[in-house]
């Protein structure tokens, strides 16, 4: 795609300011399905880790689809779908709006036995969540734990593993994209194609082609 005059000028201006913040930057802007801006500045890569955006790209989209399929409603309680959940009052919508009372984060990666299967580790997160103390949902607290819980809810809706639910959603919503998960943290392409994220102290290597988020990595990518 040939750069427009606007893009060339914007690229030059950004390049003068990002050197101290990041080695490279890529920006694409779409309007009505058409790409109207495509910038590539500095050291860039074909693929980037979007781990935290999984909540928006996958979980929220899948929950919206399930809502349209009438698998839940605004009054539905988590316990209707996950009998093991400790609260009778917490609704699905409370978890989606980060008002469930669950903690914002939990070090699953420190507690899980990484030698067991991906399925066993995922199942173990349910036990850990069940034992967590809720704060009564008095405050809205952005919660990774809540969205892990929604992964279990989705499996209850469809009686399928979350990875299969993602594959179905990708075909329907993201068929033209290069979005993908890396099961077992195995990248399908050469490592050099992926942007490195950091030098991880506990994995003892530079993270590249593997998910950056510790809990996601421990759960199998």
Secondary structure as the mmCIF struct_conf table of DSSP 4:
data_model
#
loop_
_struct_conf.conf_type_id
_struct_conf.id
_struct_conf.beg_label_comp_id
_struct_conf.beg_label_asym_id
_struct_conf.beg_label_seq_id
_struct_conf.end_label_comp_id
_struct_conf.end_label_asym_id
_struct_conf.end_label_seq_id
HELX_LH_PP_P HELX_LH_PP_P1 UNK A 2 UNK A 4
HELX_RH_AL_P HELX_RH_AL_P1 UNK A 5 UNK A 18
TURN_TY1_P TURN_TY1_P1 UNK A 19 UNK A 21
BEND BEND1 UNK A 23 UNK A 23
STRN STRN1 UNK A 24 UNK A 31
TURN_TY1_P TURN_TY1_P2 UNK A 32 UNK A 33
STRN STRN2 UNK A 34 UNK A 42
BEND BEND2 UNK A 43 UNK A 43
BEND BEND3 UNK A 46 UNK A 46
STRN STRN3 UNK A 47 UNK A 47
HELX_RH_3T_P HELX_RH_3T_P1 UNK A 51 UNK A 53
HELX_RH_AL_P HELX_RH_AL_P2 UNK A 54 UNK A 54
HELX_RH_PI_P HELX_RH_PI_P1 UNK A 55 UNK A 60
HELX_RH_AL_P HELX_RH_AL_P3 UNK A 61 UNK A 68
TURN_TY1_P TURN_TY1_P3 UNK A 69 UNK A 70
BEND BEND4 UNK A 71 UNK A 71
TURN_TY1_P TURN_TY1_P4 UNK A 74 UNK A 75
STRN STRN4 UNK A 77 UNK A 77
HELX_RH_AL_P HELX_RH_AL_P4 UNK A 78 UNK A 81
TURN_TY1_P TURN_TY1_P5 UNK A 83 UNK A 84
BEND BEND5 UNK A 86 UNK A 86
BEND BEND6 UNK A 88 UNK A 89
STRN STRN5 UNK A 91 UNK A 91
HELX_RH_AL_P HELX_RH_AL_P5 UNK A 92 UNK A 96
TURN_TY1_P TURN_TY1_P6 UNK A 97 UNK A 98
BEND BEND7 UNK A 100 UNK A 101
BEND BEND8 UNK A 104 UNK A 104
HELX_RH_AL_P HELX_RH_AL_P6 UNK A 108 UNK A 111
BEND BEND9 UNK A 112 UNK A 112
TURN_TY1_P TURN_TY1_P7 UNK A 114 UNK A 115
BEND BEND10 UNK A 116 UNK A 116
HELX_RH_AL_P HELX_RH_AL_P7 UNK A 118 UNK A 130
TURN_TY1_P TURN_TY1_P8 UNK A 131 UNK A 131
BEND BEND11 UNK A 132 UNK A 132
HELX_LH_PP_P HELX_LH_PP_P2 UNK A 133 UNK A 134
TURN_TY1_P TURN_TY1_P9 UNK A 136 UNK A 137
BEND BEND12 UNK A 139 UNK A 139
HELX_RH_AL_P HELX_RH_AL_P8 UNK A 144 UNK A 158
TURN_TY1_P TURN_TY1_P10 UNK A 159 UNK A 159
BEND BEND13 UNK A 160 UNK A 160
HELX_RH_AL_P HELX_RH_AL_P9 UNK A 162 UNK A 173
TURN_TY1_P TURN_TY1_P11 UNK A 175 UNK A 176
BEND BEND14 UNK A 177 UNK A 177
HELX_RH_3T_P HELX_RH_3T_P2 UNK A 183 UNK A 185
BEND BEND15 UNK A 188 UNK A 189
HELX_RH_3T_P HELX_RH_3T_P3 UNK A 191 UNK A 193
STRN STRN6 UNK A 194 UNK A 194
STRN STRN7 UNK A 199 UNK A 200
TURN_TY1_P TURN_TY1_P12 UNK A 201 UNK A 204
STRN STRN8 UNK A 205 UNK A 206
BEND BEND16 UNK A 209 UNK A 210
BEND BEND17 UNK A 212 UNK A 212
HELX_RH_AL_P HELX_RH_AL_P10 UNK A 214 UNK A 218
TURN_TY1_P TURN_TY1_P13 UNK A 219 UNK A 220
#
